Amino acid sequence: MSNPIIGKQAPTFSLPNYDGQTYEFKPGNGVPTALFFYPSSGTYGCTKEACAFRDAIAEKGVFKSKVNVVGVSSNPVAKQKEFVEKYNLTYPVLSDAKGEARKAYGTSKGLLGLTDSRTTFIIDSKGIVRDLFDSVINYAGHTKFVEKWLDKLQAEEQTGKPATPLAADAIPNESENGAQSPGVPEARTEEVKEESKAAAAVQA
């Protein structure tokens, strides 16, 4: 997906973290950053995505030692705190109630244009936005996107050759790893329910 900030210095911002403390987002400290925007804390796909990042940090060496993970949604601090504590999330989960960070990163709308998008940005160790992955349905693909980019950035450091953005088909669906595909009825129904709730809220 095209975005004007790709290849540019990542925008910095200050937002409340789930604990109520101000979090200063300033990438480029020598470690890559995975910044993921998601529609709403506690919903089916967002919970799956957030927990996938949590598990990746705990289980995968490339995540644990070579990337900072930061989650952002429009939910208020109290909701973020509840979300973090319920699912034992181990990274900052920020409240972007006014949409300031989303605006800075130029994120799109989600399915049907009724909700915020699910978009993950990979930012290199120098603070340059290298690529993004935008998919509401393929919530499991976001950690895979980051993992592939971490491998690319490591190779870039070793060879000195700049890494290129991932092809659109480079991120597999869950079904390719034997898990439930986001496209099957049960998962898709849950995502559609999220969109329906959003539509009802807009019309109310």
MDTraj code that builds the backbone (N, CA, C; nanometers):
import mdtraj as md
import numpy as np

residues = "MET SER ASN PRO ILE ILE GLY LYS GLN ALA PRO THR PHE SER LEU PRO ASN TYR ASP GLY GLN THR TYR GLU PHE LYS PRO GLY ASN GLY VAL PRO THR ALA LEU PHE PHE TYR PRO SER SER GLY THR TYR GLY CYS THR LYS GLU ALA CYS ALA PHE ARG ASP ALA ILE ALA GLU LYS GLY VAL PHE LYS SER LYS VAL ASN VAL VAL GLY VAL SER SER ASN PRO VAL ALA LYS GLN LYS GLU PHE VAL GLU LYS TYR ASN LEU THR TYR PRO VAL LEU SER ASP ALA LYS GLY GLU ALA ARG LYS ALA TYR GLY THR SER LYS GLY LEU LEU GLY LEU THR ASP SER ARG THR THR PHE ILE ILE ASP SER LYS GLY ILE VAL ARG ASP LEU PHE ASP SER VAL ILE ASN TYR ALA GLY HIS THR LYS PHE VAL GLU LYS TRP LEU ASP LYS LEU GLN ALA GLU GLU GLN THR GLY LYS PRO ALA THR PRO LEU ALA ALA ASP ALA ILE PRO ASN GLU SER GLU ASN GLY ALA GLN SER PRO GLY VAL PRO GLU ALA ARG THR GLU GLU VAL LYS GLU GLU SER LYS ALA ALA ALA ALA VAL GLN ALA".split()
xyz = np.array([
    [0.0845, -0.1199, 0.0000],
    [0.0000, 0.0000, 0.0000],
    [0.0879, 0.1247, 0.0000],
    [0.0506, 0.2248, -0.0794],
    [0.1271, 0.3477, -0.0880],
    [0.0988, 0.4381, 0.0316],
    [0.2039, 0.4968, 0.0840],
    [0.1900, 0.5911, 0.1943],
    [0.3062, 0.6891, 0.1831],
    [0.2804, 0.8200, 0.1871],
    [0.3861, 0.9193, 0.1651],
    [0.4980, 0.9189, 0.2676],
    [0.4787, 0.8551, 0.3839],
    [0.5861, 0.8583, 0.4824],
    [0.6845, 0.7423, 0.4657],
    [0.6557, 0.6490, 0.3762],
    [0.7492, 0.5404, 0.3515],
    [0.8806, 0.5999, 0.2994],
    [0.9902, 0.5628, 0.3612],
    [1.1205, 0.6143, 0.3224],
    [1.1593, 0.7430, 0.3923],
    [1.0702, 0.7931, 0.4782],
    [1.0975, 0.9181, 0.5487],
    [1.1141, 0.8929, 0.6992],
    [1.1611, 0.9955, 0.7682],
    [1.1764, 0.9859, 0.9130],
    [1.0393, 0.9657, 0.9779],
    [1.0310, 0.8707, 1.0685],
    [0.9040, 0.8405, 1.1342],
    [0.8578, 0.9569, 1.2209],
    [0.7308, 0.9968, 1.2095],
    [0.6790, 1.1036, 1.2952],
    [0.6860, 1.0645, 1.4427],
    [0.7206, 1.1598, 1.5257],
    [0.7207, 1.1367, 1.6699],
    [0.5892, 1.1885, 1.7270],
    [0.5517, 1.1369, 1.8426],
    [0.4289, 1.1846, 1.9076],
    [0.4318, 1.1475, 2.0550],
    [0.3428, 1.2099, 2.1314],
    [0.3284, 1.1813, 2.2742],
    [0.1832, 1.1446, 2.3010],
    [0.1612, 1.0277, 2.3604],
    [0.0256, 0.9821, 2.3912],
    [0.0230, 0.9153, 2.5283],
    [-0.0948, 0.9096, 2.5906],
    [-0.1049, 0.8386, 2.7179],
    [-0.0877, 0.6883, 2.6966],
    [-0.0047, 0.6265, 2.7789],
    [0.0077, 0.4821, 2.7784],
    [-0.1074, 0.4228, 2.8604],
    [-0.1206, 0.2913, 2.8614],
    [-0.2297, 0.2269, 2.9339],
    [-0.2251, 0.2547, 3.0837],
    [-0.1071, 0.2886, 3.1361],
    [-0.0934, 0.3167, 3.2785],
    [-0.1173, 0.4636, 3.3122],
    [-0.1552, 0.5425, 3.2097],
    [-0.1836, 0.6832, 3.2323],
    [-0.0625, 0.7733, 3.2181],
    [0.0552, 0.7153, 3.2078],
    [0.1769, 0.7939, 3.1926],
    [0.1960, 0.8343, 3.0458],
    [0.2526, 0.9514, 3.0231],
    [0.2777, 0.9967, 2.8870],
    [0.3914, 0.9162, 2.8251],
    [0.3672, 0.8654, 2.7057],
    [0.4684, 0.7871, 2.6344],
    [0.5197, 0.8704, 2.5174],
    [0.6486, 0.8927, 2.5164],
    [0.7125, 0.9683, 2.4087],
    [0.7598, 0.8706, 2.3014],
    [0.6930, 0.8740, 2.1859],
    [0.7312, 0.7831, 2.0778],
    [0.8372, 0.8504, 1.9913],
    [0.9614, 0.8035, 2.0068],
    [1.0736, 0.8599, 1.9327],
    [1.1604, 0.7455, 1.8807],
    [1.1220, 0.6855, 1.7673],
    [1.2000, 0.5748, 1.7118],
    [1.3347, 0.6227, 1.6587],
    [1.4236, 0.5277, 1.6341],
    [1.5554, 0.5630, 1.5823],
    [1.6617, 0.5593, 1.6883],
    [1.6428, 0.4761, 1.7885],
    [1.7382, 0.4652, 1.9001],
    [1.8338, 0.3480, 1.8821],
    [1.8495, 0.3035, 1.7581],
    [1.9391, 0.1916, 1.7320],
    [1.8713, 0.0573, 1.7264],
    [1.7400, 0.0545, 1.7520],
    [1.6623, -0.0698, 1.7473],
    [1.5396, -0.0472, 1.6590],
    [1.5065, -0.1422, 1.5689],
    [1.3857, -0.1271, 1.4864],
    [1.2599, -0.1201, 1.5732],
    [1.1556, -0.0604, 1.5181],
    [1.0288, -0.0468, 1.5889],
    [0.9141, -0.0999, 1.5036],
    [0.8252, -0.1754, 1.5669],
    [0.7010, -0.2186, 1.5034],
    [0.5880, -0.1383, 1.5675],
    [0.5312, -0.0476, 1.4923],
    [0.4218, 0.0366, 1.5409],
    [0.2929, -0.0127, 1.4774],
    [0.2023, -0.0683, 1.5588],
    [0.0786, -0.1199, 1.4996],
    [-0.0452, -0.0458, 1.5508],
    [-0.1241, 0.0005, 1.4548],
    [-0.2525, 0.0646, 1.4820],
    [-0.3616, -0.0403, 1.4632],
    [-0.4561, -0.0454, 1.5562],
    [-0.5637, -0.1443, 1.5457],
    [-0.6977, -0.0779, 1.5793],
    [-0.8099, -0.1367, 1.5356],
    [-0.9406, -0.0717, 1.5510],
    [-0.9882, -0.0508, 1.6941],
    [-0.9901, -0.1578, 1.7767],
    [-1.0482, -0.1406, 1.9095],
    [-1.0068, -0.2515, 2.0051],
    [-0.9639, -0.2139, 2.1234],
    [-0.9213, -0.3109, 2.2233],
    [-1.0354, -0.4020, 2.2659],
    [-1.0045, -0.5318, 2.2753],
    [-1.1012, -0.6286, 2.3251],
    [-1.1833, -0.6979, 2.2193],
    [-1.1827, -0.6477, 2.0965],
    [-1.2577, -0.7138, 1.9909],
    [-1.1790, -0.8355, 1.9414],
    [-1.2469, -0.9218, 1.8678],
    [-1.1897, -1.0521, 1.8316],
    [-1.0551, -1.0412, 1.7604],
    [-1.0541, -0.9750, 1.6457],
    [-0.9312, -0.9663, 1.5673],
    [-0.8215, -0.8900, 1.6381],
    [-0.8579, -0.7834, 1.7074],
    [-0.7582, -0.7009, 1.7767],
    [-0.6941, -0.7767, 1.8925],
    [-0.7743, -0.8581, 1.9614],
    [-0.7199, -0.9396, 2.0687],
    [-0.6231, -1.0429, 2.0134],
    [-0.6610, -1.1069, 1.9024],
    [-0.5729, -1.2050, 1.8382],
    [-0.4411, -1.1399, 1.7975],
    [-0.4504, -1.0214, 1.7390],
    [-0.3309, -0.9518, 1.6926],
    [-0.2407, -0.9125, 1.8093],
    [-0.3001, -0.8501, 1.9106],
    [-0.2226, -0.8033, 2.0254],
    [-0.1536, -0.9191, 2.0973],
    [-0.2252, -1.0304, 2.1111],
    [-0.1670, -1.1466, 2.1775],
    [-0.0582, -1.2112, 2.0915],
    [-0.0722, -1.2027, 1.9599],
    [0.0312, -1.2561, 1.8709],
    [0.1612, -1.1795, 1.8890],
    [0.1529, -1.0472, 1.9042],
    [0.2731, -0.9684, 1.9306],
    [0.3307, -1.0034, 2.0678],
    [0.2443, -1.0187, 2.1660],
    [0.2896, -1.0584, 2.3003],
    [0.3656, -1.1910, 2.2945],
    [0.3082, -1.2887, 2.2271],
    [0.3698, -1.4213, 2.2199],
    [0.4994, -1.4182, 2.1393],
    [0.5020, -1.3369, 2.0336],
    [0.6229, -1.3272, 1.9520],
    [0.7390, -1.2709, 2.0337],
    [0.7098, -1.1713, 2.1166],
    [0.8140, -1.1126, 2.2018],
    [0.8661, -1.2164, 2.3008],
    [0.7756, -1.2984, 2.3538],
    [0.8136, -1.3967, 2.4549],
    [0.8849, -1.5178, 2.3963],
    [0.8478, -1.5554, 2.2733],
    [0.8945, -1.6826, 2.2193],
    [1.0007, -1.6724, 2.1110],
    [1.0071, -1.5609, 2.0394],
    [1.0961, -1.5514, 1.9251],
    [1.2122, -1.4570, 1.9542],
    [1.3335, -1.5097, 1.9434],
    [1.4508, -1.4307, 1.9737],
    [1.4611, -1.3042, 1.8915],
    [1.4228, -1.3110, 1.7629],
    [1.4347, -1.1942, 1.6762],
    [1.3446, -1.0807, 1.7242],
    [1.2314, -1.1150, 1.7839],
    [1.1418, -1.0138, 1.8396],
    [1.1945, -0.9644, 1.9739],
    [1.2362, -1.0567, 2.0558],
    [1.2709, -1.0231, 2.1930],
    [1.3897, -0.9290, 2.2027],
    [1.4847, -0.9443, 2.1105],
    [1.6076, -0.8665, 2.1230],
    [1.6274, -0.7593, 2.0166],
    [1.5452, -0.7597, 1.9104],
    [1.5751, -0.6723, 1.7981],
    [1.4615, -0.5813, 1.7545],
    [1.3593, -0.5626, 1.8350],
    [1.2499, -0.4747, 1.7941],
    [1.1743, -0.4221, 1.9158],
    [1.1332, -0.2955, 1.9054],
    [1.0414, -0.2387, 2.0027],
    [0.9017, -0.2476, 1.9440],
    [0.8052, -0.2936, 2.0215],
    [0.6679, -0.3072, 1.9763],
    [0.5809, -0.2059, 2.0494],
    [0.4986, -0.1329, 1.9744],
    [0.4080, -0.0335, 2.0327],
    [0.2722, -0.0459, 1.9649],
    [0.1659, -0.0602, 2.0444],
    [0.0305, -0.0682, 1.9916],
    [-0.0446, 0.0621, 2.0158],
    [-0.1345, 0.0975, 1.9218],
    [-0.2107, 0.2227, 1.9320],
    [-0.3536, 0.2008, 1.8848],
    [-0.4499, 0.2496, 1.9617],
    [-0.5893, 0.2548, 1.9166],
    [-0.6544, 0.3778, 1.9773],
    [-0.7783, 0.4034, 1.9387],
    [-0.8479, 0.5232, 1.9863],
    [-0.9148, 0.5041, 2.1217],
    [-0.9063, 0.3857, 2.1791],
    [-0.9712, 0.3594, 2.3070],
    [-0.9147, 0.4455, 2.4198],
    [-0.9955, 0.4801, 2.5187],
    [-0.9466, 0.5603, 2.6310],
    [-0.8495, 0.4809, 2.7176],
    [-0.7767, 0.5505, 2.8025],
    [-0.6746, 0.4875, 2.8857],
    [-0.7326, 0.3733, 2.9695],
    [-0.8501, 0.3937, 3.0275],
    [-0.9092, 0.2899, 3.1133],
    [-0.9324, 0.1606, 3.0356],
    [-0.9766, 0.1723, 2.9113],
    [-0.9988, 0.0547, 2.8273],
    [-0.8664, -0.0121, 2.7917],
    [-0.7646, 0.0689, 2.7645],
    [-0.6335, 0.0133, 2.7323],
    [-0.5764, -0.0621, 2.8528],
    [-0.5931, -0.0060, 2.9707],
    [-0.5438, -0.0704, 3.0921],
    [-0.6128, -0.2049, 3.1140],
    [-0.7424, -0.2071, 3.0954],
    [-0.8183, -0.3316, 3.1093],
    [-0.7702, -0.4364, 3.0080],
    [-0.7472, -0.3921, 2.8858],
    [-0.7021, -0.4795, 2.7776],
    [-0.5643, -0.5373, 2.8079],
    [-0.4724, -0.4516, 2.8487],
    [-0.3356, -0.4944, 2.8796],
    [-0.3339, -0.5932, 2.9954],
    [-0.4085, -0.5627, 3.1003],
    [-0.4069, -0.6482, 3.2184],
    [-0.4770, -0.7817, 3.1940],
    [-0.5836, -0.7804, 3.1164],
    [-0.6579, -0.9042, 3.0895],
    [-0.5744, -1.0024, 3.0089],
    [-0.4955, -0.9504, 2.9132],
    [-0.4200, -1.0386, 2.8235],
    [-0.2690, -1.0346, 2.8473],
    [-0.2292, -0.9733, 2.9591],
    [-0.0875, -0.9704, 2.9974],
    [0.0025, -0.9212, 2.8840],
    [-0.0349, -0.8121, 2.8231],
    [0.0451, -0.7554, 2.7151],
    [0.1712, -0.6924, 2.7739],
    [0.2811, -0.7081, 2.7041],
    [0.4115, -0.6718, 2.7603],
    [0.4783, -0.5550, 2.6885],
    [0.4010, -0.4716, 2.6237],
    [0.4550, -0.3580, 2.5492],
    [0.3603, -0.2394, 2.5643],
    [0.4023, -0.1195, 2.5300],
    [0.3148, -0.0028, 2.5420],
    [0.1893, -0.0158, 2.4554],
    [0.0756, 0.0183, 2.5116],
    [-0.0515, 0.0216, 2.4381],
    [-0.1089, 0.1612, 2.4616],
    [-0.1049, 0.2428, 2.3592],
    [-0.1332, 0.3852, 2.3738],
    [-0.2760, 0.4226, 2.3357],
    [-0.3229, 0.5303, 2.3965],
    [-0.4567, 0.5828, 2.3704],
    [-0.4478, 0.7038, 2.2781],
    [-0.4951, 0.6856, 2.1552],
    [-0.4932, 0.7937, 2.0546],
    [-0.6366, 0.8429, 2.0333],
    [-0.6965, 0.8931, 2.1418],
    [-0.8380, 0.9304, 2.1401],
    [-0.8714, 1.0368, 2.0360],
    [-0.7792, 1.1268, 2.0083],
    [-0.8034, 1.2343, 1.9125],
    [-0.7540, 1.2002, 1.7709],
    [-0.6973, 1.0819, 1.7556],
    [-0.6508, 1.0404, 1.6234],
    [-0.5258, 1.1119, 1.5752],
    [-0.4497, 1.1697, 1.6670],
    [-0.3316, 1.2471, 1.6286],
    [-0.2231, 1.1598, 1.5640],
    [-0.1970, 1.0448, 1.6247],
    [-0.0935, 0.9562, 1.5705],
    [-0.1374, 0.8977, 1.4370],
    [-0.2635, 0.8589, 1.4282],
    [-0.3147, 0.8046, 1.3011],
    [-0.3012, 0.9086, 1.1896],
    [-0.3321, 1.0302, 1.2205],
    [-0.3205, 1.1360, 1.1201],
    [-0.1753, 1.1532, 1.0767],
    [-0.0841, 1.1495, 1.1728],
    [0.0577, 1.1674, 1.1431],
    [0.1106, 1.0574, 1.0516],
    [0.0546, 0.9362, 1.0682],
    [0.0998, 0.8220, 0.9885],
    [0.0108, 0.7936, 0.8669],
    [-0.0915, 0.8735, 0.8488],
    [-0.1735, 0.8619, 0.7289],
    [-0.2423, 0.7284, 0.7122],
    [-0.2918, 0.6703, 0.8216],
    [-0.3581, 0.5412, 0.8110],
    [-0.4954, 0.5556, 0.7470],
    [-0.5404, 0.4479, 0.6848],
    [-0.6684, 0.4483, 0.6151],
    [-0.7798, 0.4032, 0.7092],
    [-0.9002, 0.3921, 0.6549],
    [-1.0125, 0.3355, 0.7287],
    [-1.0164, 0.1850, 0.7059],
    [-1.0868, 0.1131, 0.7954],
    [-1.0970, -0.0315, 0.7846],
    [-1.2076, -0.0739, 0.6897],
    [-1.2536, -0.1984, 0.7065],
    [-1.3569, -0.2534, 0.6193],
    [-1.4802, -0.1635, 0.6159],
    [-1.5322, -0.1417, 0.4975],
    [-1.6521, -0.0604, 0.4751],
    [-1.6307, 0.0868, 0.5096],
    [-1.5114, 0.1223, 0.5494],
    [-1.4822, 0.2607, 0.5829],
    [-1.5435, 0.3054, 0.7138],
    [-1.5848, 0.2099, 0.7979],
    [-1.6562, 0.2440, 0.9207],
    [-1.5697, 0.2376, 1.0459],
    [-1.4558, 0.1728, 1.0385],
    [-1.3695, 0.1618, 1.1559],
    [-1.2279, 0.2056, 1.1205],
    [-1.1465, 0.2213, 1.2221],
    [-1.0053, 0.2484, 1.1986],
    [-0.9401, 0.1264, 1.1359],
    [-0.8334, 0.1488, 1.0635],
    [-0.7641, 0.0386, 0.9966],
    [-0.6796, -0.0415, 1.0953],
    [-0.6329, -0.1566, 1.0471],
    [-0.5354, -0.2367, 1.1198],
    [-0.4065, -0.2278, 1.0368],
    [-0.3151, -0.1410, 1.0788],
    [-0.1955, -0.1116, 0.9996],
    [-0.0709, -0.1193, 1.0863],
    [0.0281, -0.1916, 1.0383],
    [0.1549, -0.2033, 1.1089],
    [0.2665, -0.1404, 1.0264],
    [0.3449, -0.0541, 1.0901],
    [0.4596, 0.0099, 1.0260],
    [0.5877, -0.0514, 1.0816],
    [0.6832, -0.0770, 0.9949],
    [0.8155, -0.1184, 1.0394],
    [0.9093, 0.0009, 1.0219],
    [0.9762, 0.0371, 1.1296],
    [1.0650, 0.1533, 1.1328],
    [1.2053, 0.1016, 1.1666],
    [1.3038, 0.1390, 1.0865],
    [1.4375, 0.0838, 1.1088],
    [1.5090, 0.1511, 1.2258],
    [1.6307, 0.1057, 1.2531],
    [1.7044, 0.1515, 1.3704],
    [1.7426, 0.2990, 1.3650],
    [1.7341, 0.3580, 1.2445],
    [1.7646, 0.5001, 1.2288],
    [1.6377, 0.5867, 1.2329],
    [1.5234, 0.5226, 1.2506],
    [1.3978, 0.5960, 1.2585],
    [1.3308, 0.6200, 1.1251],
    [1.3708, 0.5460, 1.0205],
    [1.3109, 0.5610, 0.8879],
    [1.1982, 0.4601, 0.8703],
    [1.0816, 0.5059, 0.8249],
    [0.9696, 0.4159, 0.7970],
    [1.0017, 0.3385, 0.6694],
    [1.0103, 0.2065, 0.6801],
    [1.0527, 0.1250, 0.5667],
    [0.9368, 0.0618, 0.4897],
    [0.8300, 0.0280, 0.5602],
    [0.7213, -0.0436, 0.4935],
    [0.6007, -0.0478, 0.5867],
    [0.4865, -0.0906, 0.5336],
    [0.3681, -0.1081, 0.6168],
    [0.2882, -0.2285, 0.5686],
    [0.2081, -0.2820, 0.6587],
    [0.1158, -0.3910, 0.6261],
    [-0.0217, -0.3484, 0.6744],
    [-0.1194, -0.3463, 0.5838],
    [-0.2535, -0.2961, 0.6135],
    [-0.3553, -0.4050, 0.5819],
    [-0.4110, -0.4677, 0.6856],
    [-0.5101, -0.5724, 0.6653],
    [-0.5928, -0.5906, 0.7916],
    [-0.7238, -0.5702, 0.7800],
    [-0.8130, -0.5912, 0.8933],
    [-0.8355, -0.7403, 0.9162],
    [-0.8588, -0.8137, 0.8100],
    [-0.8928, -0.9553, 0.8216],
    [-0.7734, -1.0423, 0.8582],
    [-0.6590, -1.0196, 0.7958],
    [-0.5410, -1.1023, 0.8230],
    [-0.4659, -1.0491, 0.9446],
    [-0.5304, -1.0583, 1.0607],
    [-0.4695, -1.0045, 1.1818],
    [-0.3437, -1.0809, 1.2212],
    [-0.3351, -1.2075, 1.1848],
    [-0.2165, -1.2862, 1.2177],
    [-0.0979, -1.2484, 1.1300],
    [-0.1248, -1.1858, 1.0159],
    [-0.0187, -1.1508, 0.9237],
    [0.0710, -1.0388, 0.9721],
    [0.0260, -0.9623, 1.0712],
    [0.1030, -0.8457, 1.1142],
    [0.2340, -0.8854, 1.1829],
    [0.2312, -0.9871, 1.2672],
    [0.3560, -1.0316, 1.3296],
    [0.4467, -1.0970, 1.2256],
    [0.3872, -1.1667, 1.1291],
    [0.4677, -1.2291, 1.0235],
    [0.5365, -1.1221, 0.9388],
    [0.4647, -1.0135, 0.9123],
    [0.5206, -0.9009, 0.8380],
    [0.6431, -0.8446, 0.9105],
    [0.6292, -0.8238, 1.0418],
    [0.7393, -0.7688, 1.1206],
    [0.8570, -0.8656, 1.1230],
    [0.8288, -0.9937, 1.1426],
    [0.9356, -1.0933, 1.1489],
    [1.0153, -1.0978, 1.0176],
    [0.9438, -1.0942, 0.9051],
    [1.0120, -1.0952, 0.7752],
    [1.0992, -0.9708, 0.7582],
    [1.0488, -0.8571, 0.8045],
    [1.1261, -0.7343, 0.7913],
    [1.2479, -0.7321, 0.8844],
    [1.2357, -0.7908, 0.9998],
    [1.3511, -0.7973, 1.0899],
    [1.4631, -0.8794, 1.0269],
    [1.4247, -0.9866, 0.9580],
    [1.5242, -1.0670, 0.8866],
    [1.5884, -0.9854, 0.7749],
    [1.5052, -0.9062, 0.7038],
    [1.5569, -0.8240, 0.5949],
    [1.6520, -0.7163, 0.6470],
    [1.6166, -0.6555, 0.7584],
    [1.7011, -0.5501, 0.8145],
    [1.8335, -0.6068, 0.8656],
    [1.8271, -0.7275, 0.9213],
    [1.9504, -0.7914, 0.9665],
    [2.0417, -0.8201, 0.8478],
    [1.9826, -0.8693, 0.7379],
    [2.0608, -0.8974, 0.6177],
    [2.1173, -0.7687, 0.5591],
    [2.0401, -0.6616, 0.5679],
    [2.0838, -0.5318, 0.5176],
    [2.2081, -0.4847, 0.5920],
    [2.2091, -0.5030, 0.7231],
    [2.3251, -0.4627, 0.8033],
    [2.4487, -0.5445, 0.7666],
    [2.4260, -0.6714, 0.7373],
    [2.5379, -0.7608, 0.7090],
    [2.5956, -0.7399, 0.5690],
    [2.5087, -0.7107, 0.4728],
    [2.5535, -0.6995, 0.3334],
    [2.5726, -0.5565, 0.2864],
    [2.5077, -0.4628, 0.3544],
    [2.5147, -0.3232, 0.3121],
    [2.4225, -0.2918, 0.1965],
    [2.3417, -0.3917, 0.1540],
    [2.2478, -0.3711, 0.0441],
    [2.1095, -0.3372, 0.1000],
    [2.0483, -0.2271, 0.0542],
    [1.9177, -0.1865, 0.1085],
    [1.8084, -0.2878, 0.0808],
    [1.7268, -0.3141, 0.1824],
    [1.6145, -0.4057, 0.1684],
    [1.4991, -0.3364, 0.0980],
    [1.4217, -0.4117, 0.0227],
    [1.3072, -0.3576, -0.0501],
    [1.1776, -0.3984, 0.0177],
    [1.0684, -0.3228, -0.0042],
    [0.9385, -0.3579, 0.0552],
    [0.8947, -0.4983, 0.0177],
    [0.8192, -0.5616, 0.1070],
    [0.7699, -0.6959, 0.0820],
    [0.6623, -0.6941, -0.0256],
    [0.6575, -0.7999, -0.1058],
    [0.5517, -0.8145, -0.2055],
    [0.4192, -0.8366, -0.1341],
    [0.3103, -0.7998, -0.2002],
    [0.1780, -0.8098, -0.1382],
    [0.1437, -0.9522, -0.0958],
    [0.1961, -1.0519, -0.1687],
    [0.1633, -1.1910, -0.1378],
    [0.2666, -1.2568, -0.0468],
    [0.3556, -1.1777, 0.0111],
    [0.4624, -1.2339, 0.0942],
    [0.4156, -1.2673, 0.2353],
    [0.2989, -1.2178, 0.2739],
    [0.2474, -1.2416, 0.4088],
    [0.1384, -1.3481, 0.4024],
    [0.1639, -1.4679, 0.4551],
    [0.0643, -1.5753, 0.4486],
    [-0.0519, -1.5536, 0.5440],
    [-0.1658, -1.6167, 0.5126],
    [-0.2781, -1.6188, 0.6044],
    [-0.2530, -1.7274, 0.7084],
    [-0.3315, -1.7280, 0.8142],
    [-0.3146, -1.8273, 0.9202],
    [-0.3252, -1.9687, 0.8659],
    [-0.4103, -1.9899, 0.7658],
    [-0.4363, -2.1232, 0.7138],
    [-0.3105, -2.1883, 0.6590],
    [-0.2117, -2.1060, 0.6166],
    [-0.0903, -2.1618, 0.5597],
    [-0.0027, -2.2249, 0.6665],
    [-0.0326, -2.1954, 0.7920],
    [0.0431, -2.2553, 0.9014],
    [-0.0419, -2.3565, 0.9778],
    [-0.1538, -2.3918, 0.9184],
    [-0.2377, -2.4940, 0.9785],
    [-0.3409, -2.4409, 1.0749],
    [-0.3416, -2.3109, 1.1012],
    [-0.4402, -2.2528, 1.1916],
    [-0.5595, -2.2048, 1.1121],
    [-0.6569, -2.1528, 1.1848],
    [-0.7773, -2.1073, 1.1174],
    [-0.7486, -1.9860, 1.0315],
    [-0.7966, -1.9868, 0.9104],
    [-0.7796, -1.8728, 0.8216],
    [-0.8744, -1.7619, 0.8605],
    [-0.8304, -1.6349, 0.8553],
    [-0.9185, -1.5229, 0.8848],
    [-1.0346, -1.5160, 0.7869],
    [-1.0258, -1.5892, 0.6765],
    [-1.1318, -1.5825, 0.5772],
    [-1.2419, -1.6839, 0.5990],
    [-1.2259, -1.7772, 0.6920],
    [-1.3286, -1.8777, 0.7129],
    [-1.4451, -1.8177, 0.7878],
    [-1.5638, -1.8804, 0.7814],
    [-1.6858, -1.8186, 0.8350],
    [-1.6776, -1.7687, 0.9775],
    [-1.6248, -1.8490, 1.0719],
    [-1.6286, -1.8076, 1.2120],
    [-1.5515, -1.6792, 1.2347],
    [-1.4274, -1.6754, 1.1879],
    [-1.3448, -1.5561, 1.2083],
    [-1.4017, -1.4384, 1.1324],
    [-1.4450, -1.4619, 1.0093],
    [-1.4995, -1.3524, 0.9297],
    [-1.6249, -1.2966, 0.9946],
    [-1.7075, -1.3852, 1.0516],
    [-1.8302, -1.3402, 1.1176],
    [-1.7987, -1.2472, 1.2330],
    [-1.6959, -1.2799, 1.3107],
    [-1.6579, -1.1950, 1.4231],
    [-1.6135, -1.0577, 1.3751],
    [-1.5379, -1.0536, 1.2654],
    [-1.4932, -0.9247, 1.2139],
    [-1.6111, -0.8437, 1.1612],
    [-1.7059, -0.9114, 1.0944],
    [-1.8234, -0.8422, 1.0429],
    [-1.9068, -0.7876, 1.1578],
    [-1.9119, -0.8619, 1.2679],
    [-1.9843, -0.8136, 1.3862],
    [-1.9226, -0.6842, 1.4360],
    [-1.7888, -0.6783, 1.4359],
    [-1.7201, -0.5562, 1.4779],
    [-1.7608, -0.4396, 1.3891],
    [-1.7649, -0.4632, 1.2575],
    [-1.8004, -0.3588, 1.1642],
    [-1.9463, -0.3172, 1.1824],
    [-2.0338, -0.4132, 1.2094],
    [-2.1751, -0.3825, 1.2290],
    [-2.1967, -0.2958, 1.3524],
    [-2.1227, -0.3254, 1.4588],
    [-2.1318, -0.2450, 1.5805],
    [-2.0863, -0.1021, 1.5526],
    [-1.9816, -0.0908, 1.4747],
    [-1.9296, 0.0412, 1.4415],
    [-2.0321, 0.1193, 1.3593],
    [-2.0969, 0.0481, 1.2655],
    [-2.1960, 0.1133, 1.1813],
    [-2.3134, 0.1622, 1.2664],
    [-2.3538, 0.0805, 1.3627],
    [-2.4649, 0.1190, 1.4505],
    [-2.4283, 0.2421, 1.5311],
    [-2.3043, 0.2480, 1.5760],
    [-2.2587, 0.3628, 1.6549],
    [-2.2592, 0.4888, 1.5708],
    [-2.2197, 0.4762, 1.4435],
    [-2.2164, 0.5914, 1.3545],
    [-2.3572, 0.6445, 1.3303],
    [-2.4507, 0.5522, 1.3164],
    [-2.5889, 0.5912, 1.2849],
    [-2.6649, 0.6418, 1.4056],
    [-2.6165, 0.6051, 1.5264],
    [-2.6874, 0.6421, 1.6497],
    [-2.6815, 0.7940, 1.6726],
])
top = md.Topology()
chain = top.add_chain()
for i, resn in enumerate(residues, 1):
    res = top.add_residue(resn, chain, resSeq=i)
    for name in ("N", "CA", "C"):
        top.add_atom(name, md.element.get_by_symbol(name[0]), res)
traj = md.Trajectory(xyz[None], top)
